[in-house]
């Protein structure tokens, strides 16, 4: 029989997203659809479905429970988010080799306890979290994740943190999904500065930005876009009044609802700089998390995918990417006041060597090999 009649049997994968990471699911699709040895189907909860815009509907099955998913029909499973309903995943882990992505190491792998400080800090979600801990027993049931075949983290810094815990290190791998789609410095007299992700004081130092922006008297025209849904009506009100407080050389754009992934990407593509005021400490389900160590910021992916330089606090661990950094509010004010197109053009030249490490083909091929290894386990 001639080689032309031979074909490689494809491996079938089920991808599960019952919670929050819809944008990550879209990223999976863009890579998976170019993989020649893999077939795939997405199983999502209805609350995730309306947030998906680029995935063809025929590849999506809506389920109310993980127990409805026919995992026996697949060679392997990827759990995109593992935050609750842990008992339902137990059968999945027992039936098929499963890669479970970890977004909060202290909660979902190191099993740290609740911080009382966080309970008082998130009083508005008291009823919701009490239900999770008392009715769903997430405090102990989260340990069911240890039955998963592999753990995946989205950055090298998180893998390094797991490496310090030897009992988990051999089961943990970096799932590199960030590739650079394009990298251009827009031609414009106005410098477009985009803050990606939800406008939230929980994860970003939005209060600090509210104090810095009205003080600015920049050399260049600056257009700030807050590209995310405000966490509450108070933050929305602060955004609405911000323009009146700023210098005439500053323009402000904000949103008041969830932004579809395609519009989100188009807006980031027009940016000269991504403003990423990531707090070093945050929490998840009342458990302390540390950005860059036990939790990765989505801003990393925004920078790499769109080929943009980010402006991060020095407290955030340095990525394998060229970014700008500020020490404090005063330092940020100085940087923004003195920004010019010429300076940014020089900074983007420093970014070029990094782009070769994040080509679509290299990222796709490495990820495809990881998935095939999982299916052949």
C-alpha positions in Angstrom: 0.0 0.0 0.0 1.4 3.4 -1.0 2.2 6.0 1.6 -0.4 8.3 0.1 -3.1 5.9 1.4 -1.8 5.9 5.0 -3.3 8.2 7.5 -2.5 8.9 11.1 -5.4 8.3 13.5 -6.3 11.5 15.2 -6.6 11.7 19.0 -9.9 13.0 20.3 -10.0 15.6 23.1 -12.8 16.9 25.3 -12.2 20.5 26.6 -14.3 21.4 29.7 -15.2 24.9 30.8 -17.9 25.3 33.4 -16.7 28.4 35.1 -15.0 31.6 34.0 -12.1 31.3 31.5 -13.9 31.9 28.2 -11.1 33.9 26.6 -8.7 31.1 27.3 -11.1 28.7 25.6 -11.0 30.9 22.5 -7.2 30.8 22.6 -7.3 27.0 22.7 -9.6 27.0 19.6 -7.3 29.2 17.5 -4.4 26.7 18.2 -6.3 23.5 18.0 -7.9 24.1 14.7 -4.4 24.1 13.1 -3.3 20.8 14.7 -3.3 18.0 12.1 -3.3 15.1 14.6 -6.1 16.3 17.0 -9.8 16.4 17.0 -11.7 18.3 19.7 -15.0 19.3 21.2 -15.8 22.0 23.8 -18.2 21.2 26.6 -19.3 24.4 28.4 -21.9 25.6 30.8 -24.6 27.9 29.4 -23.2 30.8 31.4 -20.0 30.5 29.3 -21.6 30.1 25.9 -22.7 33.7 25.5 -19.1 34.9 26.0 -17.7 32.8 23.2 -17.6 34.5 19.8 -14.9 32.8 17.6 -15.6 29.1 18.2 -18.0 27.5 15.7 -21.2 26.5 17.4 -20.9 22.9 16.0 -17.8 22.4 18.1 -19.6 23.4 21.3 -21.9 21.3 23.5 -23.7 23.0 26.3 -24.0 20.9 29.5 -25.4 21.6 33.0 -23.1 19.1 34.7 -19.7 17.5 34.0 -21.5 14.2 34.5 -23.3 14.7 31.2 -20.1 14.7 29.2 -19.4 11.4 27.4 -15.7 11.3 28.3 -15.5 7.6 27.2 -15.7 8.8 23.6 -12.4 10.7 23.9 -8.7 9.8 24.3 -8.0 12.5 26.8 -9.6 15.5 28.6 -8.5 19.1 29.3 -10.2 20.8 32.2 -9.8 24.5 31.5 -11.0 25.7 35.0 -11.2 23.7 38.2 -12.9 25.8 40.8 -16.0 24.0 42.2 -18.3 20.9 41.8 -15.1 18.8 42.3 -17.0 15.6 42.9 -18.2 15.7 39.3 -14.7 15.6 38.0 -13.7 12.5 39.9 -15.2 10.2 37.3 -13.4 12.1 34.5 -10.0 11.7 36.2 -10.7 8.0 36.7 -11.7 7.3 33.1 -9.3 9.3 31.0 -5.9 11.0 31.3 -6.7 14.5 32.2 -4.7 17.8 32.1 -6.2 20.2 34.6 -5.2 23.8 34.3 -4.4 25.6 37.6 -5.1 29.3 37.9 -4.7 29.7 41.7 -2.0 27.5 43.2 -2.6 28.3 46.8 -6.3 27.3 46.5 -6.2 24.4 44.0 -2.8 22.7 44.6 -1.1 23.9 47.8 -4.5 23.8 49.7 -3.8 26.9 51.8 -6.5 27.8 54.3 -8.9 30.8 54.4 -7.6 34.2 55.5 -10.0 35.9 57.9 -8.8 39.2 56.4 -10.2 38.2 53.1 -13.6 37.4 54.6 -14.0 41.0 55.8 -12.6 42.4 52.6 -15.2 40.6 50.4 -18.3 41.0 52.6 -20.5 41.5 49.5 -19.8 37.8 48.4 -20.3 36.4 51.9 -23.4 34.3 51.1 -21.9 32.9 47.9 -18.6 31.8 49.5 -20.4 30.4 52.6 -22.4 28.2 50.3 -19.3 27.0 48.6 -17.6 26.1 51.8 -20.5 24.8 53.8 -22.8 23.2 51.2 -20.3 22.2 48.5 -17.4 21.6 51.0 -14.8 23.1 48.6 -12.3 23.3 51.5 -11.7 19.6 51.4 -13.2 18.5 48.1 -10.7 20.6 46.1 -8.1 18.0 47.0 -9.7 15.7 44.4 -7.6 17.5 41.9 -4.7 15.3 43.0 -6.4 12.5 41.0 -5.8 14.3 37.8 -3.0 12.9 35.6 -1.3 16.2 34.9 -1.4 19.8 36.1 -0.9 22.7 33.8 0.2 26.2 34.6 0.3 29.2 32.3 3.7 30.6 33.0 7.3 29.6 34.0 7.1 31.6 37.2 4.2 29.4 38.4 6.1 26.2 37.4 9.1 27.4 39.4 6.8 27.9 42.5 5.5 24.3 42.1 9.1 23.0 41.7 9.6 24.0 45.3 6.9 21.4 46.2 8.6 18.2 45.1 5.5 16.0 45.4 3.8 18.0 42.6 6.7 19.0 40.4 6.8 15.9 38.2 3.1 16.2 37.4 3.2 19.9 36.5 4.0 21.4 33.1 3.9 24.8 31.5 1.1 25.0 29.0 2.4 27.7 26.7 -0.6 29.1 24.8 0.6 32.6 24.2 1.9 33.2 20.7 2.4 36.5 19.0 -0.2 37.1 16.4 1.4 40.4 15.2 3.5 43.2 16.6 3.1 46.8 15.3 3.5 50.2 16.7 0.4 52.1 15.5 1.0 55.3 13.5 -0.7 58.0 15.5 0.1 61.3 17.1 -1.9 60.2 20.1 -0.4 57.5 22.4 -3.1 54.8 23.0 -2.7 53.3 26.5 -4.9 50.3 27.2 -5.6 48.7 30.6 -6.7 45.2 29.7 -9.0 43.1 31.9 -11.7 43.9 34.5 -11.5 47.3 36.2 -11.2 46.0 39.7 -9.4 47.1 42.8 -9.2 43.4 43.8 -6.6 42.6 41.1 -5.4 45.9 39.9 -4.4 49.1 41.8 -7.2 51.1 40.3 -7.3 53.5 43.2 -3.7 54.4 42.5 -4.5 55.1 38.9 -7.4 57.4 40.0 -4.8 59.4 42.0 -2.2 59.5 39.2 -4.2 60.4 36.1 -5.6 63.7 37.2 -2.1 64.9 38.1 -0.7 64.3 34.6 0.4 67.0 32.3 1.9 64.9 29.5 4.2 65.9 26.7 2.1 63.9 24.3 -1.6 63.4 23.8 -2.6 60.3 25.8 -5.8 58.2 25.2 -6.5 55.8 28.1 -8.9 52.9 27.5 -10.1 50.8 30.4 -10.8 47.6 28.5 -12.9 45.7 30.9 -16.1 45.5 32.9 -16.1 47.6 36.1 -16.4 45.5 39.2 -19.3 47.5 40.6 -21.3 50.7 40.2 -18.9 52.6 42.4 -16.0 51.9 40.0 -18.2 52.7 37.0 -19.0 56.1 38.6 -15.4 56.8 39.1 -14.6 56.0 35.5 -17.5 58.3 34.3 -16.2 61.2 36.3 -12.5 60.7 35.5 -12.4 62.6 32.2 -13.5 65.8 33.9 -10.6 65.6 36.3 -7.9 65.2 33.7 -5.7 67.4 31.6 -7.0 68.5 28.1 -4.3 66.3 26.5 -5.9 63.2 28.0 -8.9 61.3 26.7 -10.6 58.5 28.6 -12.7 55.6 27.2 -14.4 53.0 29.3 -17.0 50.2 29.1 -19.9 49.2 31.3 -20.3 45.6 30.4 -18.5 42.4 29.3 -16.5 42.9 26.1 -16.6 40.2 23.4 -13.2 38.6 22.7 -13.0 39.9 19.1 -13.7 43.5 20.1 -11.3 43.2 23.0 -8.5 42.0 20.6 -9.2 44.7 18.1 -8.8 47.4 20.8 -5.6 46.0 22.2 -4.2 45.8 18.7 -4.5 49.6 18.4 -2.5 50.2 21.6 0.9 51.6 21.9 1.3 50.5 25.5 -0.6 48.1 27.8 -1.0 49.5 31.3 -0.9 46.6 33.8 -1.1 47.9 37.4 -1.2 44.4 38.9 -1.4 44.1 42.6 1.1 41.7 44.1 -1.4 40.2 46.6 -4.9 39.1 45.8 -7.2 36.2 46.9 -9.3 33.5 45.5 -12.2 32.0 47.4 -10.8 33.8 50.5 -7.4 32.1 50.1 -4.4 34.4 49.7 -2.8 34.4 46.2 0.3 36.1 44.9 0.4 37.5 41.4 3.3 36.1 39.4 4.0 33.3 41.9 0.7 31.5 42.6 -1.5 33.2 40.1 -0.7 34.5 36.6 -2.1 37.8 35.2 -4.0 37.6 31.9 -2.0 40.8 31.0 1.0 38.6 30.2 -1.0 36.9 27.5 -2.4 40.2 26.2 1.1 41.5 25.8 2.5 38.5 24.0 -0.5 37.7 21.8 -0.8 41.3 20.6 3.0 42.0 20.5 2.7 44.9 22.9 5.0 46.3 25.5 3.4 46.3 29.0 3.9 48.8 31.8 4.0 46.7 35.0 4.9 47.4 38.7 8.4 46.2 39.7 6.7 43.8 42.1 5.4 41.7 39.3 8.0 39.0 38.3 9.7 39.8 35.0 8.4 37.9 32.0 10.4 36.5 29.1 9.4 39.7 27.2 10.4 43.3 27.0 8.3 45.5 29.2 8.5 48.8 31.1 8.3 49.0 34.9 7.4 51.5 37.5 8.3 51.5 41.2 5.4 53.5 42.7 2.7 56.1 41.9 5.2 58.9 41.6 7.4 56.9 39.2 4.4 56.0 37.1 3.4 59.6 36.9 6.9 60.5 35.6 6.8 57.8 33.0 3.4 58.8 31.6 4.2 62.5 31.6 7.3 61.9 29.5 6.1 59.3 27.0 6.7 60.0 23.4 6.2 58.1 20.2 10.0 58.3 19.5 10.7 56.7 22.9 8.2 53.9 22.3 9.6 53.2 18.9 13.0 52.7 20.5 11.4 50.3 23.1 9.7 48.3 20.4 13.1 47.7 18.7 14.1 46.0 22.0 11.1 43.7 21.7 12.0 42.2 18.4 14.4 39.4 19.7 11.5 38.0 21.8 9.1 37.7 19.0 10.9 34.8 17.4 10.2 32.7 20.6 6.5 33.1 20.3 5.7 32.3 16.6 2.3 30.6 16.1 4.0 27.5 14.6 6.4 26.9 17.4 3.8 27.4 20.1 1.2 25.3 18.3 3.7 22.4 17.6 4.9 22.3 21.2 1.3 22.3 22.5 0.2 19.6 20.1 3.1 17.4 21.3 2.0 17.9 24.9 -1.5 16.9 24.1 -0.4 13.8 22.2 1.7 12.7 25.1 -1.3 13.1 27.3 -3.5 11.0 25.0 -0.8 8.3 24.8 -0.4 8.1 28.6 
